[in-house]
Amino acid sequence: MRRVAVIGSGPAGLSAARAAEECGAVVTVFEARRKVGAKLLVSGAGKCNFTNILTADELALRFGGSWRFMMPALRRLPPEKLVAMLAERGVSSHLTDGFFYFPDSESAVDVLNALRPGRAVFETDAAVIDILVSGDGAVRGVRCADGREFAADAVVAACGGVSWPQLGDVSGVVYLAAKKLGHRIVSPSPALVQLSLDGNPLGGLSGMVLDDAALTFGRLHTRGTVLFTHDGISGPAALDISGAVLAETPPSAVLKLAWRAEMDFECWEKFFIDGGRTAGRRQAVNVLGGLVPVRAAALLAVMAGMEPGTLISELTSPVRRKLSHLLAEMEFRPRGGGDWTKAMATRGGIDLHDISSGSLESKLIRNLFFAGEMVDLDGPCGGYNIQWACSSGFLAGRNAAAGC
Ligand SMILES: Cc1cc2nc3c(=O)[nH]c(=O)nc-3n(C[C@H](O)[C@H](O)[C@H](O)COP(=O)(O)OP(=O)(O)OC[C@H]3O[C@@H](n4cnc5c(N)ncnc54)[C@H](O)[C@@H]3O)c2cc1C
């Protein structure tokens, strides 16, 4: 019987272990922590948003340029199949906002239990520090930090990223082991994390929310909720763009905020000009307060150089244009770095060029597979990352067990 060693007990490792077991392999899961699936348990604030309504193809496209690599795994276990698979295992689910899937119990523990293999041996408190390879370039086992060696015919490395170090393995030691075996590593940087802005001019708006704003960074756009924090911005639109921003040190482009996603410079110009005609006796700041939060309207008016009490019909062309510009594309310089302890994902990891997308096997070492966040892929907020972890784990696990 084929022996499969799985490194990591997150959604990728559990899916791999279960898939390998279902194909008849004898599976051992190695977990550096005492607790299994710690990060899965806090996902979605403990409720676990495990996927969403997109098709496999649509979901892959939201990961950006690497979508082709993801297709074999996502087609094997697409979102609708994951939903059905969990339901078969007793975890029914529902949609939130017509898009995000959560278990009906709103408990990540139930998702974890449904992914968990039935017979596999779990070695917890067992950090793997080395992947052992025989002379003919095939995997032969793993070595743990306490010196124990375990023989295996295949190894699935599903060690997650280095984000939220409080719940994962901080050492990145399996990255190093993979590197030692010749795999290239794309330098990890934090993703899905709030952004700090240089000299944040909007710090006074901390706690305020824009429901439908847009952010642009170079050629990238995100749209959705933006939340102002004391030193920057958060909320889904900011989190989704953070990986691209923080992958560069210092960030190469400015970040632009549209206070209302659907309104560009011309729209705002028209809004103020029309307002001058139809509501000329009202103060400009009050009229603007109908479209953006009142506190923000007051601050923007000051930034545009508007005199207090200015009526909308009295707006001068330079002030109106300045205001329209601030509202359509206010520029910020994001600070590099990013806070690993708050990042919900890791950008970077094992270079996709060194992994075969059809099987998730290493192109350099036979019978070594990679799955989940450990590889150089990260998706936006909304169930994308757990879906990828489950799909890639499933494909890697089946192939590690030599298919079935
Ligand atoms: C607060 C928070 C909320 C989130 N919410 C969501 C959400 O709602 N929806 C969503 O899709 N995504 C969410 N994510 C992201 C999601 O949790 C991860 O993308 C996902 O868990 C990745 O799965 P994984 O199995 O690849 O890695 P992980 O879940 O990180 O699991 C990897 C495991 O490997 C272990 N490990 C590492 N190195 C070793 C080693 N050398 N030896 C042995 N074990 C090792 C780690 O301890 C860890 O348990 C959230 C993340 C965070 C931090």
The ligand as a Gaussian input file, in Angstrom:
#p B3LYP/6-31G(d) Opt

LIG

0 1
 C       -8.037000      35.550000      10.147000
 C       -8.164000      34.855000       8.815000
 C       -9.419000      34.747000       8.236000
 C       -9.539000      34.110000       6.990000
 N      -10.786000      33.981000       6.447000
 C      -10.933000      33.339000       5.265000
 C      -12.227000      33.090000       4.716000
 O      -13.259000      33.349000       5.333000
 N      -12.283000      32.491000       3.486000
 C      -11.169000      32.122000       2.803000
 O      -11.276000      31.572000       1.698000
 N       -9.929000      32.304000       3.322000
 C       -9.794000      32.888000       4.532000
 N       -8.543000      33.044000       5.075000
 C       -7.386000      32.477000       4.357000
 C       -7.362000      30.955000       4.569000
 O       -7.524000      30.654000       5.932000
 C       -6.055000      30.364000       4.057000
 O       -5.854000      30.770000       2.726000
 C       -6.100000      28.854000       4.139000
 O       -6.186000      28.431000       5.478000
 C       -4.865000      28.239000       3.471000
 O       -4.945000      26.854000       3.649000
 P       -3.628000      25.956000       3.638000
 O       -4.077000      24.594000       4.012000
 O       -2.903000      26.151000       2.379000
 O       -2.718000      26.559000       4.780000
 P       -2.988000      26.739000       6.363000
 O       -4.426000      26.767000       6.670000
 O       -2.142000      27.874000       6.784000
 O       -2.413000      25.377000       6.967000
 C       -1.049000      25.073000       6.895000
 C       -0.695000      24.237000       8.113000
 O        0.626000      23.728000       7.932000
 C        1.279000      23.760000       9.187000
 N        2.730000      23.752000       8.943000
 C        3.478000      24.726000       8.389000
 N        4.768000      24.352000       8.312000
 C        4.823000      23.114000       8.823000
 C        5.884000      22.187000       9.019000
 N        7.138000      22.488000       8.691000
 N        5.591000      20.979000       9.561000
 C        4.322000      20.658000       9.907000
 N        3.280000      21.511000       9.750000
 C        3.529000      22.717000       9.210000
 C        0.779000      25.028000       9.825000
 O        0.942000      25.025000      11.242000
 C       -0.676000      25.049000       9.397000
 O       -1.521000      24.434000      10.352000
 C       -8.387000      33.625000       6.319000
 C       -7.140000      33.748000       6.923000
 C       -7.022000      34.349000       8.162000
 C       -5.672000      34.446000       8.808000

